[in-house]
Amino acid sequence: DFIFLDIIIPVLGGMDTLKAVREDRRYKNVPVIMYSTASDPKVVELCKKQGADDFLVKPNQFNDLCRALDSIIGSQRLL
């Protein structure tokens, strides 16, 4: 399982959704990949500090998503 989350989404917003996911014990350990047109390193760093496992910048290549998923799957095998 994983959550693929855009920063700009209606109502709550991606960062607030990420925070809510990390505070909910049911989803606390579900990996989150953030997805955005924002490529500012400060935004990427903030997302990771808030609990994102990875960050992909739009537009991206399919291989970038595969790399992120491979990383998540690999780290879950270690648990």
Secondary structure, 3 states (H helix, E strand, C coil): CCEEEECCCCCCCHHHHHHHHHHCCCCCCCCEEEEECCCCHHHHHHHHHCCCCEEEECCCCHHHHHHHHHHHHHHHHCC
